[in-house]
Amino acid sequence: MADQGLVRETACAIVGKLKAGDVTPLDLLDVLEKRIAEVDGKVNALPTLCFDRARDHAKALMQKPAGERGLLAGLPIPIKDLTDVAGVKTTQGSPIYKDRVPERSDILVEHLEQNGAVVYAKSNTPEFGAGANTFNEVFGATLNPWDISRSAAGSSGGAAVALATGMAWLAHGSDMGGSLRNPASFCGIVGLRPSIGRVAHTPKFKVDRNLGVQGPMARNVEDLALLLDAMSGEHPADPLSLPKPAASFLTAARSGKKPKRVAYSPDLGITPVDPEVADVTRKAAERFAELGVIVEEAHPDLREAHECFHVLRAFDFAISKAALLRTKRDLLKPEVIWNIEEGLKLTVEQLERAEAQRMAMTERTLAFFGTYDLLLSPATIVPPFPVENRYVSECAGRKFDNYVEWLGIVYAITLACCPALSLPCGFTASGLPVGLQMVAPPRGDAQLLAGARVLEDILGLRGTTPIDPK
């Protein structure tokens, strides 16, 4: 029987053991299967398992010489249930696709498997990834392991919970309006929205869709960088994809390179924030000063973010889901119907205005990074909320106009085309995790990881997870 203590090892350490021959991919699958049996019934993070497929892949990988097994060398990874895995049920959290089994994997999955990843599960997500609370009519709700009465956020909630509970060493996620960053914040793990094009994926509905990106999730910054290395690289089927950088992201994360000047903003000038969240994140940001880093309160001008994101997100829903509205309306949740209908009502003038707003915010943000190396803020504006609440309807006395407006602090960064991550930075008085959003200029993924690792060392929270649900 493989050692269950392996669930507490870092991904980097596990890959080292794989490369040294101390463990095999089959050992790791045994460990995970046992851990999932013990834990997942309490949190519902990994509703679809594919261990037979995983073991077949692991055995094939083990036939290769050790040096030819890829960067991850046989490390098991779950894939978010929005992304196709060949031969594995992929539902997108929708009753429309509850029995769908794709014949081919997304090129992201193919790339990961070529780099030595072994896919063993699909992680839970809200219907079509809509809404930052992971529940759907196919599999039900995913619960926060720090307090199972609370939300794990979303839409990569299953992935975050799997990491936080030791059911995964690394996990795949995706992010449009904070779908990696919010669950990372709520679950006490690290999630990165990379630069546009950094991770190739199969284009759907529109060649140049770029509000949403694919990205890595992990329990610490080094592990996050390792997975980004395994995910990165251009692919001819994704015209926006970027080539791998000359130096690895893991090397960057380990460089110890600290920023010279960082900005902290509790609200980016556009949103209310829970006072306790603001206090925890401010104290974390200010700890950079212990290394001689200049920390100032500032943020770029992002005043158009709410109007701009509402329009561009609605347009994205219209082009990707209008056909479902026409034929499967009775199987769509109300929030998805609303988003599609908002998109179908748009005029060309509204789209013109939104694209101009996005350009203006991006230009101002680029100018801002002429002064600051990193921008820091809360990754979420509230602590984990009760799971029965579909979304956050108000904060600090202000009511929101719709179910996504509470995510402004993350989707403003999406609009500005910046890479951003959520780093565990502390806890509320009731013991719930709080994440610090760390932002770098476009294609500044390496400096972002370096800065995050430096701050992670100062904060001393590495190793807080995995936990048993409570």
Secondary structure by P-SEA (a helix, b strand, c coil): ccccccccccaaaaaaaaaaccccaaaaaaaaaaaaaaccccccccccccaaaaaaaaaaaaaccccccccccbbbbbbcccccccccccccccccccccccccccaaaaaaaaacccccbbbbbcccccccbbbccccccccccccccccccccaaaaaaaaaaccccccccccccaaaaaaaaaccbbbbbcccccccccccccccccccccccccccaaaaaaaaaaabbbbcccccccccccccaaaaaaccccccbbbbbcccccccccaaaaaaaaaaaaccccccbbbbbbbccccaaaaaaaaaaaaaaaaccccccccccccccaaaaaaaaaaaaccaaaaaaaaaaaaaaaaaaaaaaaccccccccccccccccccccccccccccccccccccccccaaaaaabbbbbbccccccccbbbbbbbbbbcccaaaaaaaaaaaaaaaaccccccccccc
